[in-house]
Amino acid sequence: MLKHFLPDQHVQNILDITPEMLVERGVKGIITDLDNTLVEWDRPEATPELIEWFTSIKEKGILITIVSNNTQHRVKSFSDPVGIPFIYSARKPMTKAFKRALKDMKLKNEEVVVIGDQLLTDVLGGNRLGLHTILVVPVASSDGFWTRFNRKIERIILSWMKRKGMLHWEE
């Protein structure tokens, strides 16, 4: 069961994921979380660096869909200005929103990666469908109540995985 919490990859920042790296893997689509993955949870819009990253990804023909547990207002106000389709109130780690994103992008599981900052939502949800998962370090050190709760559980899971030799990166 705990293997469902283990991401396939770990990076410090979403900007470390290059379009070339994705093309080499045969990736045609990205399902990404929003808050603390792309930007801080309280930042209303994309940074110039993130906009540049979106552009470089799109130039390689890779589709992007934001899948967030946040509200329609939050996700729409971020996504619309950068022209990225989105799914709000996703209820991750439930798989319905991931399946919808796959269907909307018209892609197969093996053509898509899931990028997120939480084991209990993004990684678990992606792994439940057999998607390639990439865990990023959260861009902000502060979180909302439920995310703080999740992070405590994540620390326990990560500690256990580290003791079992399942982790191959430094926290």
Residue pairs with C-beta under 8 A, 6 or more apart in sequence:
2 157
2 160
2 161
3 127
3 166
4 123
4 124
4 127
4 128
5 119
5 120
5 123
5 124
5 127
5 154
5 157
5 161
6 123
6 127
6 161
6 166
7 119
7 123
7 127
7 133
7 134
7 135
8 132
8 133
8 134
9 132
9 133
9 134
9 135
10 134
10 135
10 136
10 169
11 17
11 134
11 135
11 136
11 137
12 136
12 137
13 136
13 137
13 139
14 32
14 37
14 38
14 50
14 53
14 115
14 136
15 49
15 50
15 53
17 115
17 134
18 56
19 56
19 57
19 59
19 60
19 62
20 60
22 30
22 57
22 60
22 62
22 113
23 60
23 62
25 113
25 132
26 110
26 111
27 62
27 111
27 112
27 113
27 132
28 61
28 62
28 63
28 105
28 107
28 111
28 112
29 62
29 63
29 64
29 65
29 101
29 102
29 105
29 107
29 111
29 112
29 113
30 57
30 62
30 63
30 64
30 65
30 112
30 113
30 114
30 115
31 65
31 67
31 98
31 101
31 102
31 112
31 113
31 114
31 115
31 126
31 131
32 38
32 64
32 65
32 66
32 67
32 114
32 115
32 116
33 66
33 67
33 68
33 92
33 115
33 116
33 117
33 118
33 121
33 122
34 66
34 68
34 70
34 74
34 75
34 78
34 79
34 86
35 41
35 68
35 70
35 74
36 117
36 118
36 138
36 139
36 140
36 143
36 147
37 115
37 116
37 117
37 122
37 136
37 138
37 139
38 46
38 50
38 66
38 78
38 139
39 45
39 46
39 47
39 50
39 78
39 139
40 139
40 140
41 140
41 142
41 143
41 144
41 147
42 140
44 77
44 78
45 77
45 78
45 81
46 54
46 78
46 81
46 82
50 82
51 82
54 64
54 82
54 84
57 64
58 64
63 105
63 107
64 84
64 85
65 84
65 85
65 86
65 87
65 101
65 104
65 105
66 75
66 78
66 79
66 84
66 85
66 86
66 87
67 86
67 87
67 90
67 92
67 97
67 98
67 101
68 74
68 75
68 86
68 87
68 88
68 90
69 89
69 90
69 91
69 92
69 121
70 88
70 89
71 88
71 89
72 88
72 89
74 88
75 86
75 87
75 88
76 86
76 88
78 86
79 85
79 86
85 104
87 97
87 100
87 101
90 96
90 97
90 98
91 97
92 98
92 121
92 122
92 124
92 125
93 120
93 121
93 122
93 124
93 125
93 128
94 125
95 125
95 128
95 129
97 125
98 114
98 125
98 126
98 128
98 129
98 131
99 129
101 112
102 108
102 109
102 112
102 129
105 112
109 129
109 130
109 131
110 132
112 131
112 132
113 126
113 131
113 132
113 133
113 134
114 122
114 123
114 125
114 126
114 131
114 132
114 133
114 134
115 122
115 133
115 134
115 136
116 122
116 123
116 126
116 133
116 134
116 135
116 136
117 135
117 136
117 137
117 138
117 139
118 147
118 150
118 151
118 154
119 135
119 150
119 154
119 157
119 158
120 150
120 153
120 154
121 150
122 133
122 135
123 133
123 135
126 132
126 133
127 133
143 151
158 167
158 171
161 167
162 171
